[in-house]
Amino acid sequence: MILTYEAVDAKGKRASDSVEASNPQDAIETLRGRGLFVTQISEAGKTETKSPLESPAVKGGRIPLRTLVLFTRQMAMLLRSGSGIVPSIKAISRQMVKPAHTVVLRQLVGDLEDGGTLTDALQKHPRVFDPVYYAIVAAGEASAALPEMFERLSGILGKRRAMRKKILGTLAYPALLVVMCTSIIMVLLFFVLPRFADMFRQLHVETPASTEMLLAAGVFVRTYWPVLVGLFGAIVAGVTFIPRTAGGKQWLSDVQTQIPVIGRLRSRLIQGQVLRTLGMLVESRVGVLEALDLTRRSTKNRRFQALFDDLQEAVTSGGEMSTALESSKLVEPYICQAVRTGEESGHLGEALTYCADVIDETNEELVNTVAKLIEPVILLGMGLVVGVVAISLFLPLFDLTSAIH
């Protein structure tokens, strides 16, 4: 078939022409070999369609990161040992425990047996395989280096999972402290305060303002606890629902980087992720403009999306990425210098990966520091709450004892 396209070359010059290919994916691969980044492509005489990398995908089930890492590593191992793609996926599908995961892999096998490429099959499951994932697979299919690409993917996914486990493990103890503190406060409000209130009334003890406020808080909680429980449930439901919507993900990603201390950590985590992704795409011989576009779509944070818009504009106009990075407040100077060195030496992918490794090491130290700061703050808060409650309850008793003597 004859396909018309619009594309941008490495120097940012736009081009539009036609190409003959069996399908749009083959046409994109052919044009990529000519150094062109396809932005739009359609069959001649028909309505314009998007590039297959941006085409609407069929919704499918979600596979957890742990299972996706295992799938990717097993694919790398089986392909490296000489197994075919379809037999490898079939073998892995037999090991899946959950039926939903098996269905996804069977759909991949069905698409491959129908004559489609692995990239096309992966694109039909956007909730499992993101654009970066199938772009690297596409690069592997184009260069006949799928085992190597799956090994790289397993490496980046493994690092992402390790960092997630590190953060969750670090936050486990502070979360336990919060639960303990909340439990202690609930016991005081529902069981301890009522007895002290009755005792103060029977003894006609004059209570100070702090004690009155504490007793009033106890009465309020015991009276309106169904409303408070409903409000808490609504908050939990909102926190659970918001990340599942596109707008909610966008808002949550933007807010995370604005929280003091934690925002800095989140920003550096995003930096490490996007730099590693971009480095791996460039090393996989994906065009720089296409790599920037795919990496931009891998994060929901508007500040980093704007940064990649600037990077794309700089590359399109014939400039350097390091120059655009230097004008951003998100990236530290040593990263800009490393990227500049990589551009000058022709090893941009390796430089980006090196920066990601350095940021990951710094992030681990920052996670440990944040955890060490959170724990004493929570303990101090617990001690302060318990201390205020104890003083407010026993101060009237001390006054009563002094009056008796």
C-alpha positions as CSV (number, residue, x, y, z in Angstrom):
1,M,0.0,0.0,0.0
2,I,1.0,3.6,-0.5
3,L,1.2,5.6,2.7
4,T,1.6,9.4,3.1
5,Y,3.5,10.7,6.1
6,E,4.8,13.7,7.9
7,A,8.1,13.5,9.7
8,V,11.0,15.4,11.3
9,D,14.6,14.6,10.7
10,A,17.5,14.7,13.1
11,K,18.1,18.4,12.4
12,G,14.5,19.3,13.0
13,K,13.5,19.8,9.4
14,R,10.0,18.7,8.6
15,A,9.3,16.5,5.6
16,S,6.1,15.1,4.0
17,D,6.1,12.5,1.3
18,S,4.7,9.0,0.5
19,V,6.2,5.6,1.0
20,E,5.2,2.1,-0.1
21,A,4.9,-0.6,2.7
22,S,2.7,-3.5,3.7
23,N,1.5,-1.7,6.8
24,P,2.1,1.5,8.8
25,Q,4.5,-0.2,11.2
26,D,6.8,-1.3,8.4
27,A,6.6,2.2,6.9
28,I,7.7,3.7,10.2
29,E,10.6,1.3,10.6
30,T,11.7,2.1,7.0
31,L,11.5,5.8,7.6
32,R,13.3,5.5,11.0
33,G,16.1,3.8,9.1
34,R,16.4,7.0,7.0
35,G,16.7,9.1,10.1
36,L,13.1,10.3,10.2
37,F,10.8,10.6,13.2
38,V,7.2,10.0,12.0
39,T,4.6,12.3,13.5
40,Q,1.6,11.3,11.3
41,I,0.9,8.6,8.8
42,S,-2.1,7.5,6.8
43,E,-3.0,5.4,3.7
44,A,-3.1,7.6,0.6
45,G,-6.6,8.7,-0.2
46,K,-8.0,7.9,3.3
47,T,-8.5,9.9,6.4
48,E,-5.4,10.7,8.4
49,T,-4.5,8.4,11.3
50,K,-1.9,8.5,14.0
51,S,1.3,6.7,14.1
52,P,1.0,3.2,15.4
53,L,3.0,4.3,18.4
54,E,0.1,6.6,19.3
55,S,-2.8,4.6,18.0
56,P,-5.7,3.8,20.4
57,A,-5.1,0.5,22.1
58,V,-7.4,-2.2,23.3
59,K,-7.9,-2.1,27.0
60,G,-6.7,-5.1,28.9
61,G,-6.0,-6.4,32.4
62,R,-3.3,-5.0,34.7
63,I,-0.2,-7.0,35.6
64,P,1.6,-6.0,38.8
65,L,5.2,-4.8,38.5
66,R,6.6,-7.9,40.2
67,T,4.9,-10.2,37.7
68,L,6.0,-7.9,34.8
69,V,9.6,-8.0,35.9
70,L,9.4,-11.8,36.1
71,F,7.8,-12.0,32.6
72,T,10.5,-9.8,31.1
73,R,13.4,-11.7,32.7
74,Q,12.0,-15.0,31.6
75,M,11.5,-13.7,28.1
76,A,15.2,-12.6,28.0
77,M,16.3,-16.0,29.3
78,L,14.2,-18.0,26.9
79,L,15.0,-15.9,23.8
80,R,18.7,-15.9,24.8
81,S,18.6,-19.7,24.9
82,G,17.2,-19.8,21.3
83,S,13.5,-20.2,21.9
84,G,11.0,-18.5,19.6
85,I,8.8,-15.7,20.8
86,V,5.5,-17.6,20.7
87,P,6.8,-20.7,22.5
88,S,8.4,-18.5,25.1
89,I,5.2,-16.6,25.8
90,K,3.3,-19.9,25.9
91,A,5.7,-21.4,28.4
92,I,5.5,-18.3,30.6
93,S,1.7,-18.2,30.5
94,R,1.6,-21.8,31.9
95,Q,3.3,-20.5,35.0
96,M,0.9,-17.6,35.7
97,V,-1.2,-18.0,38.8
98,K,-4.0,-15.5,38.1
99,P,-6.3,-16.2,35.1
100,A,-6.3,-12.5,34.1
101,H,-2.5,-12.6,33.6
102,T,-2.8,-15.7,31.5
103,V,-5.5,-14.1,29.4
104,V,-3.2,-11.2,28.5
105,L,-0.4,-13.5,27.5
106,R,-2.8,-15.7,25.4
107,Q,-3.9,-12.6,23.6
108,L,-0.3,-11.8,22.8
109,V,0.1,-15.3,21.4
110,G,-3.1,-15.0,19.3
111,D,-1.9,-11.7,17.8
112,L,1.5,-13.1,17.0
113,E,0.0,-16.2,15.4
114,D,-2.3,-14.0,13.3
115,G,0.9,-12.5,11.7
116,G,1.3,-9.4,13.8
117,T,4.5,-8.2,15.4
118,L,5.2,-8.3,19.1
119,T,5.2,-4.5,19.3
120,D,1.7,-4.4,17.8
121,A,0.5,-7.1,20.3
122,L,2.0,-5.2,23.3
123,Q,0.3,-1.9,22.2
124,K,-3.1,-3.5,22.7
125,H,-2.4,-3.7,26.5
126,P,-1.5,-0.2,27.6
127,R,-2.3,-0.9,31.2
128,V,0.5,-3.5,31.2
129,F,3.1,-2.3,28.7
130,D,3.8,1.4,28.6
131,P,5.0,3.2,25.4
132,V,8.6,2.9,26.6
133,Y,8.3,-0.8,26.9
134,Y,7.0,-1.5,23.5
135,A,9.3,1.1,21.9
136,I,12.3,-0.8,23.2
137,V,10.8,-4.1,21.9
138,A,10.2,-2.4,18.5
139,A,13.9,-1.4,18.5
140,G,14.8,-5.0,19.3
141,E,12.6,-6.4,16.5
142,A,14.0,-3.9,14.0
143,S,17.7,-4.7,14.9
144,A,17.1,-8.5,15.5
145,A,18.3,-8.0,19.1
146,L,15.2,-8.9,21.2
147,P,17.1,-10.9,23.8
148,E,19.3,-7.9,24.6
149,M,16.4,-5.5,24.7
150,F,14.4,-7.8,27.1
151,E,17.5,-7.9,29.3
152,R,17.7,-4.1,29.3
153,L,14.0,-3.9,30.1
154,S,14.3,-6.4,33.0
155,G,17.2,-4.2,34.3
156,I,15.2,-1.0,34.3
157,L,12.0,-2.6,35.7
158,G,14.1,-4.4,38.4
159,K,15.6,-1.1,39.5
160,R,12.2,0.5,39.6
161,R,10.8,-2.4,41.7
162,A,13.8,-2.4,44.0
163,M,13.3,1.4,44.7
164,R,9.6,0.9,45.3
165,K,10.3,-1.9,47.8
166,K,13.0,0.3,49.5
167,I,10.5,3.2,49.9
168,L,7.7,0.9,51.2
169,G,10.0,-0.9,53.6
170,T,11.3,2.4,54.9
171,L,7.8,3.7,55.5
172,A,6.5,0.6,57.2
173,Y,7.8,1.5,60.7
174,P,6.5,5.1,60.6
175,A,3.2,3.8,59.4
176,L,3.1,1.3,62.3
177,L,3.9,4.2,64.7
178,V,1.0,6.2,63.3
179,V,-1.4,3.3,63.8
180,M,-0.2,2.9,67.4
181,C,-0.6,6.6,68.1
182,T,-4.1,6.6,66.6
183,S,-5.1,3.5,68.6
184,I,-3.9,5.1,71.8
185,I,-5.8,8.3,71.1
186,M,-9.0,6.4,70.4
187,V,-8.7,4.4,73.6
188,L,-8.2,7.6,75.6
189,L,-11.2,9.3,73.9
190,F,-13.7,6.4,74.2
191,F,-12.7,4.7,77.5
192,V,-10.4,6.8,79.7
193,L,-11.9,10.3,79.3
194,P,-15.5,9.4,80.2
195,R,-14.4,7.9,83.5
196,F,-12.3,11.0,84.4
197,A,-15.3,13.2,83.4
198,D,-17.6,11.4,85.7
199,M,-15.1,11.5,88.6
200,F,-14.6,15.3,88.1
201,R,-18.3,15.9,88.2
202,Q,-18.8,13.8,91.4
203,L,-15.9,15.5,93.2
204,H,-17.0,19.0,91.9
205,V,-13.5,19.6,90.7
206,E,-12.8,22.9,88.9
207,T,-11.1,21.9,85.7
208,P,-8.6,24.1,83.7
209,A,-9.2,25.2,80.1
210,S,-7.0,22.5,78.7
211,T,-8.9,19.8,80.5
212,E,-12.3,21.3,79.4
213,M,-11.1,21.2,75.8
214,L,-9.9,17.6,76.1
215,L,-13.2,16.5,77.6
216,A,-15.2,18.4,75.0
217,A,-13.2,16.7,72.2
218,G,-14.0,13.3,73.8
219,V,-17.7,14.1,73.9
220,F,-17.6,15.3,70.2
221,V,-15.9,12.2,69.0
222,R,-18.2,9.9,70.9
223,T,-21.3,11.7,69.7
224,Y,-20.4,12.1,66.1
225,W,-18.2,9.0,65.5
226,P,-20.5,7.7,62.7
227,V,-20.0,10.9,60.8
228,L,-16.3,10.8,61.4
229,V,-16.1,7.2,60.2
230,G,-18.1,8.1,57.1
231,L,-15.8,11.1,56.5
232,F,-12.7,8.9,56.9
233,G,-14.2,6.3,54.5
234,A,-14.8,9.0,52.0
235,I,-11.2,10.2,52.2
236,V,-9.9,6.6,51.8
237,A,-12.3,6.1,48.8
238,G,-11.1,9.4,47.3
239,V,-7.4,8.5,47.8
240,T,-8.1,5.1,46.2
241,F,-10.1,6.4,43.3
242,I,-8.1,9.5,42.4
243,P,-5.0,7.6,41.1
244,R,-7.2,5.6,38.8
245,T,-8.3,8.5,36.8
246,A,-6.2,10.4,34.2
247,G,-6.8,13.8,35.9
248,G,-6.2,12.3,39.3
249,K,-2.9,10.8,38.3
250,Q,-1.9,14.2,36.8
251,W,-2.9,16.1,39.9
252,L,-1.3,13.6,42.3
253,S,2.0,13.6,40.3
254,D,2.1,17.4,40.4
255,V,1.3,17.7,44.1
256,Q,3.9,15.1,45.2
257,T,6.8,17.2,44.0
258,Q,5.6,20.2,46.0
259,I,5.6,18.7,49.5
260,P,8.6,19.8,51.6
261,V,11.4,17.2,51.9
262,I,9.2,14.5,50.4
263,G,8.8,16.6,47.2
264,R,12.5,16.7,46.7
265,L,12.7,13.0,47.0
266,R,9.9,12.5,44.6
267,S,11.4,14.9,42.1
268,R,14.7,13.0,42.2
269,L,12.9,9.7,41.8
270,I,11.3,11.0,38.6
271,Q,14.7,12.3,37.4
272,G,16.3,8.9,37.9
273,Q,13.4,7.2,36.1
274,V,13.3,9.5,33.1
275,L,17.0,9.7,32.6
276,R,17.4,5.9,32.8
277,T,14.5,5.5,30.3
278,L,15.9,8.1,27.9
279,G,19.4,6.6,28.1
280,M,18.1,3.1,27.4
281,L,16.1,4.3,24.4
282,V,19.0,6.1,23.0
283,E,21.3,3.1,23.6
284,S,18.7,1.0,21.8
285,R,19.2,3.2,18.7
286,V,15.8,4.8,19.0
287,G,15.9,8.3,17.4
288,V,16.5,11.1,19.9
289,L,13.3,13.0,19.1
290,E,11.2,9.8,19.4
291,A,13.1,8.8,22.6
292,L,12.3,12.3,24.1
293,D,8.6,11.9,23.1
294,L,8.3,8.4,24.6
295,T,10.1,9.4,27.8
296,R,7.9,12.5,28.2
297,R,4.8,10.2,28.1
298,S,6.4,8.0,30.8
299,T,5.7,10.6,33.5
300,K,2.5,12.5,34.5
301,N,4.3,15.4,36.2
302,R,3.7,18.6,34.3
303,R,7.1,20.1,35.3
304,F,9.0,17.3,33.8
305,Q,6.7,17.2,30.8
306,A,7.5,20.9,30.2
307,L,11.2,20.1,30.5
308,F,10.9,17.4,27.8
309,D,9.0,19.9,25.6
310,D,12.0,22.2,25.9
311,L,14.4,19.4,25.1
312,Q,12.4,18.4,22.0
313,E,12.3,22.1,20.9
314,A,16.0,22.4,21.4
315,V,16.8,19.2,19.4
316,T,14.4,20.2,16.7
317,S,16.0,23.6,16.2
318,G,19.4,22.0,16.0
319,G,20.5,22.8,19.5
320,E,21.8,20.5,22.3
321,M,19.9,18.8,25.1
322,S,22.5,20.0,27.7
323,T,21.7,23.6,26.9
324,A,18.0,23.1,27.6
325,L,18.8,21.2,30.8
326,E,21.0,24.0,32.1
327,S,18.1,26.4,31.8
328,S,15.9,24.2,34.0
329,K,15.8,24.3,37.7
330,L,14.9,20.6,37.9
331,V,18.3,19.3,36.9
332,E,21.5,19.7,38.9
333,P,24.7,21.1,37.1
334,Y,26.7,17.9,37.2
335,I,23.9,16.1,35.2
336,C,24.0,18.9,32.6
337,Q,27.8,18.6,32.3
338,A,27.6,14.8,32.0
339,V,25.0,15.1,29.2
340,R,27.1,17.7,27.4
341,T,30.1,15.3,27.6
342,G,28.0,12.5,26.2
343,E,26.8,14.6,23.3
344,E,30.3,15.7,22.5
345,S,31.7,12.2,22.6
346,G,28.8,10.5,20.8
347,H,27.9,8.4,23.9
348,L,24.8,10.2,25.0
349,G,23.0,7.0,26.0
350,E,25.8,5.9,28.3
351,A,26.0,9.3,29.9
352,L,22.3,9.4,30.6
353,T,22.4,5.9,32.1
354,Y,25.4,7.0,34.3
355,C,23.5,10.0,35.6
356,A,20.6,7.7,36.4
357,D,22.8,5.4,38.4
358,V,24.3,8.3,40.3
359,I,20.8,9.7,41.1
360,D,19.6,6.3,42.2
361,E,22.4,6.0,44.7
362,T,21.7,9.5,46.0
363,N,18.0,8.6,46.2
364,E,18.7,5.6,48.4
365,E,20.6,7.8,50.8
366,L,17.8,10.4,50.7
367,V,15.2,7.7,51.4
368,N,17.2,6.6,54.5
369,T,17.5,10.2,55.6
370,V,13.8,11.0,55.2
371,A,13.0,7.8,57.2
372,K,15.3,8.8,60.0
373,L,13.6,12.2,60.1
374,I,10.1,10.8,60.0
375,E,10.5,8.3,62.9
376,P,11.6,10.8,65.6
377,V,9.0,13.3,64.4
378,I,6.2,10.7,64.8
379,L,7.6,9.6,68.2
380,L,7.8,13.2,69.3
381,G,4.2,13.8,68.2
382,M,3.0,10.7,70.1
383,G,4.9,11.8,73.2
384,L,3.4,15.3,72.9
385,V,-0.1,14.0,72.6
386,V,0.1,11.6,75.4
387,G,1.9,14.2,77.6
388,V,-0.8,16.8,77.0
389,V,-3.6,14.3,77.7
390,A,-1.8,13.1,80.9
391,I,-1.2,16.7,82.2
392,S,-4.8,17.8,81.4
393,L,-6.3,14.8,83.2
394,F,-4.1,14.8,86.3
395,L,-3.7,18.5,86.8
396,P,-7.2,18.8,88.4
397,L,-6.4,15.9,90.7
398,F,-3.2,17.6,91.8
399,D,-5.2,20.7,92.6
400,L,-7.7,18.7,94.5
401,T,-5.0,17.0,96.5
402,S,-3.5,20.3,97.4
403,A,-6.8,21.7,98.5
404,I,-7.4,18.7,100.8
405,H,-4.1,19.2,102.5
